[in-house]
Amino acid sequence: MDTDKILIQEGGNDGQSIFLYYDAMAGVYTAYGLSAYYTTLVSEPRVSYSEALQKPVALLWREHVLSLRQSLEKVEHTQKSFYRFRMRVPIGDAGYDRWAEKVLERHNG
C-alpha cells in the first residue's frame, strides 16, 4: 500500500469522504484515520491501530463494502484497489479524537 497516498488523502479529508484501500494479501479493504471513523458510523468493521501510520484502521470485508455501497454515494472506484465514498452530510472530526484514543488504548492493551 502507498502510505504517502493514504496520509495525503486522510490529511485532506473533507469531513465527508471515506477512502478504502484493497489489501490483496488479506483480501480485505482498509480505511484509516477519519475514513475508519466514518465507516463505524455506517457499518460495523473490525477496528485496530496502524502502528506504521499512527492512525486507527478499519478492516472491511465484502459485506461491509456492499453496505457502504447501498448507504453512501460512490465517488470513485478502481476494481480490487480503491473506493472513495461520500457521506450524505458532512460529519467533520467531532468525536474522532476520543474514538481514536479508545482504539489506541485497546490496541496497547
C-alpha positions as CSV (number, residue, x, y, z in Angstrom):
1,M,0.0,0.0,0.0
2,D,1.1,3.5,-0.7
3,T,1.4,5.0,2.7
4,D,2.1,8.5,1.4
5,K,-1.1,8.5,-0.7
6,I,-3.1,7.4,2.4
7,L,-1.6,10.1,4.6
8,I,-2.2,12.8,2.0
9,Q,-5.8,11.7,1.4
10,E,-6.6,11.4,5.1
11,G,-4.9,14.7,5.8
12,G,-7.1,16.4,3.3
13,N,-10.3,14.5,4.2
14,D,-13.2,17.0,3.7
15,G,-15.3,15.6,6.5
16,Q,-17.5,13.6,4.1
17,S,-15.1,11.1,2.4
18,I,-14.4,7.5,3.1
19,F,-11.3,6.2,1.3
20,L,-10.9,2.4,1.2
21,Y,-7.8,0.6,0.0
22,Y,-7.8,-3.1,-1.0
23,D,-5.2,-5.3,0.6
24,A,-4.9,-8.2,-1.8
25,M,-2.8,-10.3,0.6
26,A,-5.5,-10.3,3.3
27,G,-8.5,-10.0,0.9
28,V,-10.0,-7.0,2.8
29,Y,-10.4,-3.3,2.3
30,T,-8.9,-1.0,4.9
31,A,-9.7,2.6,5.9
32,Y,-7.5,4.8,8.0
33,G,-8.0,7.8,10.3
34,L,-11.2,9.7,9.6
35,S,-12.2,7.3,6.9
36,A,-12.0,4.5,9.5
37,Y,-14.1,6.5,12.0
38,Y,-16.8,7.3,9.3
39,T,-17.1,3.6,8.4
40,T,-18.0,2.8,12.0
41,L,-20.9,5.2,11.7
42,V,-22.4,3.3,8.7
43,S,-21.1,-0.3,9.2
44,E,-19.5,-2.5,11.9
45,P,-16.0,-3.1,10.7
46,R,-13.2,-4.6,12.7
47,V,-11.1,-1.8,14.1
48,S,-7.4,-1.8,15.1
49,Y,-4.5,0.6,15.1
50,S,-1.9,1.0,12.4
51,E,1.5,1.5,14.0
52,A,3.0,2.3,10.6
53,L,0.6,5.2,10.0
54,Q,-0.1,6.1,13.6
55,K,-3.8,6.0,12.9
56,P,-6.8,3.8,13.6
57,V,-7.6,1.3,10.9
58,A,-10.9,-0.3,9.9
59,L,-10.9,-3.7,8.2
60,L,-13.8,-4.2,5.9
61,W,-15.0,-7.5,4.3
62,R,-17.1,-7.7,1.2
63,E,-20.4,-7.4,3.1
64,H,-19.2,-4.1,4.7
65,V,-18.3,-2.7,1.3
66,L,-21.7,-3.7,0.0
67,S,-23.4,-2.0,2.9
68,L,-21.4,1.2,2.2
69,R,-22.3,1.0,-1.5
70,Q,-26.0,0.9,-0.5
71,S,-25.8,3.7,2.1
72,L,-23.4,6.2,0.5
73,E,-22.6,7.9,-2.7
74,K,-19.8,6.2,-4.6
75,V,-17.5,8.8,-6.0
76,E,-14.6,6.7,-7.3
77,H,-13.8,3.0,-7.7
78,T,-10.9,1.1,-9.1
79,Q,-11.6,-2.7,-9.2
80,K,-9.9,-4.5,-6.3
81,S,-7.8,-1.5,-5.5
82,F,-9.6,1.6,-4.2
83,Y,-13.0,3.1,-3.3
84,R,-14.0,6.6,-2.4
85,F,-17.4,7.1,-0.9
86,R,-19.1,10.4,0.2
87,M,-21.3,10.8,3.2
88,R,-24.6,12.5,2.5
89,V,-23.9,15.2,5.1
90,P,-20.6,16.4,6.5
91,I,-19.6,14.7,9.7
92,G,-16.3,16.6,10.4
93,D,-14.0,15.4,13.1
94,A,-16.2,15.9,16.2
95,G,-15.8,12.8,18.3
96,Y,-12.9,11.5,16.3
97,D,-10.1,12.2,18.8
98,R,-11.9,10.5,21.6
99,W,-12.7,7.5,19.4
100,A,-9.0,7.3,18.2
101,E,-7.7,7.4,21.8
102,K,-10.0,4.5,22.7
103,V,-8.8,2.5,19.7
104,L,-5.2,3.1,20.6
105,E,-5.8,2.1,24.3
106,R,-7.5,-1.2,23.2
107,H,-4.5,-1.8,20.8
108,N,-2.0,-1.3,23.6
109,G,-4.0,-3.4,25.9
